[in-house]
């Protein structure tokens, strides 16, 4: 299977540069994975598409303002840090620019000296392991000094950091938002619950690898990035009960899907688990857990459009994307949504 099998033409003006004022007013394309038929609605209609007894599974990760600007302690040279993932207490894997200033033992300062970092080791892809020192709570320091690491295709500055968080974000650790969840409001969640739809939560800390392009011609040669996840027993029980009752498990986003399908590799019933997942889902792969998916529109030739194609079929997916382009849907992180049922 070739990377180019998942290419589509996208006019640049359809890439959403900022979120809508009302989260739930995004457009929503309904895609029937069996027939390929599509329907146009709005996201606030999503409660009409999910049935009583279904389970809705959300990723409650919280995005860290993970881009830091500082200077090298001995020379004063400017430096940019991008936090990728936490390795241990106060030790993070980071991308540095310019990297030549970051040999082992190099020290850096951020803000008015309230945050410092020392390079411990050079690791894969030239990334660094650094140890931070600070007073107080690390997340509080980041909130003061850091910027949201918006995807490269968003060039407009985000005025409100909370618009790159879901309203149910709880567990800090992501370098990017689980964007399918950005459309939910507290009122919409309450409406969904009042219909008898049960909600469960997983955590997957989204890494910047989610934006990494597939560079190999044969997609099977692509090396998938790893991300840390937690599946609580409460959510596992909810999924098991939903399946037993013959109802649907509706995953919100590719990140929640990666958690559920990783856990599902061991078969049902699901059990609580946590760890690192590098699961790669593409056409031909079987889904063990999810029945339906809420997701945004993804980059051409990305692992995310491959996951969507695995669920809905490649031809159905590309036809729906072509229709979304014709109808001028908004694409990517701050864009519109799709419900694959």
C-alpha positions in Angstrom: 0.0 0.0 0.0 1.5 3.3 -1.1 1.6 6.6 0.7 0.2 8.3 -2.4 -2.9 6.2 -2.1 -3.9 8.6 0.7 -3.3 11.9 -1.1 -5.9 14.5 -1.8 -5.8 18.1 -3.1 -6.5 20.8 -0.5 -6.6 24.5 -1.2 -4.6 26.4 1.4 -7.5 28.7 2.2 -9.5 25.8 3.7 -6.9 25.2 6.5 -8.6 26.7 9.6 -6.3 29.3 11.2 -8.4 30.0 14.3 -11.2 28.3 16.2 -14.8 29.4 15.8 -16.2 31.5 18.6 -18.7 28.8 19.5 -17.0 25.4 19.7 -20.1 23.4 18.8 -21.1 25.4 15.8 -18.5 23.7 13.6 -19.9 21.8 10.6 -20.2 18.1 10.9 -20.1 15.6 8.0 -21.8 12.3 8.8 -20.2 9.4 6.8 -21.8 6.0 6.6 -18.9 3.6 6.5 -20.9 0.9 4.8 -22.5 2.8 2.0 -20.2 5.9 1.7 -23.2 8.1 2.0 -22.7 11.5 3.6 -24.9 14.1 5.3 -24.1 17.7 6.3 -25.0 18.8 9.8 -23.5 20.9 12.6 -21.5 19.6 15.6 -24.3 20.6 18.1 -26.4 17.9 16.3 -24.0 15.1 17.4 -26.3 14.0 20.3 -28.9 13.0 17.6 -26.3 10.7 16.0 -25.5 8.7 19.2 -28.0 6.4 20.8 -29.1 5.7 24.3 -26.8 3.0 25.7 -23.9 3.9 23.5 -20.6 4.8 25.1 -18.7 8.0 24.2 -14.9 7.8 25.0 -13.0 11.0 25.4 -9.2 11.7 25.8 -8.8 13.9 28.8 -5.2 14.9 28.2 -4.2 18.5 28.7 -1.9 20.4 26.4 1.2 21.9 27.9 2.3 25.3 26.7 5.4 23.4 25.7 7.3 26.0 23.6 9.9 27.9 25.7 12.2 30.8 24.6 15.3 31.4 26.6 19.1 31.8 26.4 22.3 29.9 26.9 23.6 30.6 30.4 27.3 31.1 29.5 26.9 33.0 26.2 23.5 34.5 26.2 22.7 33.0 22.9 18.9 32.7 22.1 17.4 29.2 22.3 14.0 27.6 21.7 12.8 24.5 23.6 9.9 22.3 22.5 8.9 19.7 25.1 8.1 16.3 23.7 7.5 13.9 26.5 8.3 13.5 30.2 10.9 10.8 30.9 11.1 11.0 34.7 10.8 13.6 37.5 11.8 16.9 35.9 13.5 15.2 33.0 12.0 15.8 29.5 12.9 14.9 26.0 13.0 18.2 24.0 13.7 19.6 20.6 16.1 22.5 20.7 16.8 25.2 18.1 19.6 25.8 17.3 20.7 22.4 18.4 24.4 23.1 18.0 24.2 25.1 21.3 23.1 22.1 23.2 25.9 19.7 24.0 25.8 17.6 27.1 26.2 19.8 30.2 25.0 22.9 28.5 22.7 25.1 30.7 19.9 27.3 29.7 17.7 30.0 31.4 14.1 31.0 30.8 12.1 33.9 32.1 13.9 35.9 34.8 15.8 32.8 35.9 12.7 31.1 37.4 13.3 28.1 35.1 16.7 26.5 34.2 17.6 23.4 32.2 20.7 21.3 31.8 21.3 18.9 28.9 21.9 15.4 30.2 22.0 13.4 27.0 21.7 13.5 23.2 19.1 11.0 22.0 17.2 9.9 18.9 16.9 12.3 16.0 19.2 14.8 17.8 16.7 15.5 20.5 18.0 16.1 24.0 17.1 14.9 27.5 17.2 17.9 29.8 16.6 18.3 33.5 14.7 21.3 34.7 15.1 23.1 38.0 12.6 25.6 39.3 10.7 26.7 42.4 7.0 25.6 42.9 5.0 23.5 40.5 6.4 22.9 37.0 3.0 23.2 35.2 2.5 26.6 36.8 5.9 27.8 35.6 5.1 26.6 32.1 1.8 28.4 32.2 3.6 31.6 32.9 6.5 31.2 30.5 5.4 28.8 27.7 3.5 29.2 24.5 1.1 26.6 22.9 3.0 24.6 20.3 0.4 25.0 17.5 0.9 22.9 14.4 3.1 24.3 11.6 0.2 25.0 9.3 -1.4 27.4 11.8 0.3 30.7 11.3 -2.0 33.0 13.3 -1.2 33.6 17.0 -3.7 32.1 19.4 -5.1 34.7 21.7 -6.7 32.4 24.3 -4.6 29.3 25.3 -7.8 27.5 26.5 -9.1 27.3 22.9 -6.4 24.7 22.2 -7.7 22.7 25.2 -10.9 20.5 25.4 -13.4 21.6 28.0 -12.7 18.3 29.9 -8.9 18.5 29.7 -7.5 17.3 33.0 -4.1 15.4 32.8 -1.2 17.6 31.6 1.3 16.0 29.2 0.4 16.7 25.6 2.4 18.6 23.0 -0.7 18.8 20.8 -4.5 18.8 21.3 -6.8 15.9 20.7 -8.6 18.1 18.3 -11.8 16.1 17.7 -12.7 17.0 21.3 -12.3 20.7 20.8 -15.9 20.9 19.4 -17.6 19.8 22.7 -19.0 22.4 25.1 -20.1 21.6 28.7 -23.8 22.1 27.6 -23.4 19.6 24.8 -21.8 17.0 27.1 -24.8 17.4 29.5 -27.2 17.0 26.6 -25.4 13.8 25.6 -25.6 12.4 29.1 -29.2 13.3 29.5 -30.0 11.1 26.5 -28.7 8.0 28.4 -25.3 8.0 26.6 -22.5 7.1 29.0 -19.1 8.9 28.9 -15.8 7.4 29.7 -12.3 8.9 29.7 -8.9 7.7 28.6 -5.6 9.6 28.6 -3.2 9.7 25.7 -0.5 12.4 25.8 -0.3 13.5 22.2 3.2 13.9 20.8 4.3 16.0 17.9 4.9 12.8 16.0 1.2 13.0 15.2 2.1 15.6 12.6 5.1 13.7 11.3 4.6 12.9 7.6 4.9 9.4 6.2 8.1 9.6 4.1 8.3 6.0 2.9 6.6 5.1 -0.4 5.4 1.8 1.2 3.4 2.7 4.3 4.4 -0.5 6.0 8.0 0.8 6.2 6.9 3.8 8.2 8.1 3.9 11.8 5.3 5.0 14.1 5.8 7.4 17.0 5.1 6.3 20.6 2.7 8.0 23.0 2.0 7.4 26.6 -1.6 6.3 27.5 -3.7 5.3 30.5 -6.9 3.2 30.3 -8.7 3.3 33.7 -10.6 0.3 34.9 -13.8 2.3 35.0 -13.6 3.0 31.3 -12.6 -0.6 30.5 -15.7 -1.7 32.4 -17.9 0.8 30.5 -16.6 -0.5 27.2 -17.1 -4.1 28.2 -20.7 -3.5 29.4 -21.5 -1.5 26.2 -20.2 -4.3 24.0 -22.1 -6.9 26.0 -25.3 -5.0 25.6 -24.8 -4.8 21.8 -24.4 -1.0 21.8 -21.7 1.1 20.1 -18.4 2.4 21.4 -18.0 5.8 19.9 -14.4 7.1 20.1 -13.7 10.8 20.1 -10.6 11.2 18.0 -7.8 9.1 16.7 -6.0 9.4 20.1 -8.8 7.8 22.1 -9.0 5.2 19.3 -5.3 4.4 19.7 -5.8 3.7 23.4 -8.8 1.5 22.9 -7.4 -0.5 20.0 -4.0 -0.9 21.8 -5.9 -2.4 24.8 -8.0 -4.4 22.4 -5.0 -6.2 20.9 -5.2 -8.5 24.0 -8.8 -9.3 23.3 -12.1 -8.5 25.1 -13.0 -7.9 27.9 -10.7 -4.9 28.3 -8.7 -4.5 31.4 -7.1 -1.4 32.9 -3.6 -0.7 31.4 -1.1 2.0 30.8 2.2 2.3 28.9 3.5 3.4 25.5 1.7 2.7 22.3 3.1 2.8 18.7 0.0 1.2 17.2 -0.3 1.9 13.4 -3.8 1.4 12.0 -4.3 1.4 8.3 -6.6 -0.3 5.8 -6.7 -4.0 6.3 -6.2 -3.7 10.1 -9.2 -5.0 12.2 -10.9 -2.8 14.8 -11.4 -4.8 18.0 -13.2 -2.1 20.2 -14.5 1.0 18.5 -17.7 1.0 16.3 -17.8 4.7 15.4 -15.5 7.6 15.3 -15.7 11.4 15.7 -12.7 13.0 14.1 -11.4 16.1 12.3 -10.2 16.3 8.7 -6.6 15.2 8.5 -3.5 16.0 6.4 -3.0 14.2 3.1 -0.8 11.1 3.3 -0.8 11.2 7.2 -1.1 8.2 9.5 -4.4 9.8 10.7 -6.1 9.7 7.3 -4.9 6.1 7.1 -6.6 5.3 10.4 -9.8 6.9 9.2 -9.6 4.9 5.9 -9.2 1.7 7.9 -12.6 2.3 9.5 -14.5 3.9 6.6 -12.7 2.4 3.6 -10.1 4.3 1.6 -12.5 5.1 -1.3 -15.3 6.2 1.0 -12.8 8.4 2.9 -11.3 10.1 -0.1 -14.7 10.7 -1.7 -15.9 12.3 1.5 -12.8 14.5 1.7 -13.3 15.5 -1.9 -16.9 16.5 -1.1 -15.7 18.4 2.0 -13.3 20.4 -0.2 -16.1 21.1 -2.7 -18.3 22.3 0.1 -15.5 24.3 1.7 -15.4 22.6 5.0 -12.6 23.9 7.3 -9.7 21.5 7.7 -7.2 20.3 10.4 -6.9 21.2 14.1 -9.3 24.2 14.3 -11.5 22.9 11.4 -14.8 21.0 11.1 -15.6 17.5 12.1 -16.6 14.1 10.7 -18.7 11.4 12.3 -18.0 7.9 10.9 -20.9 5.7 11.9 
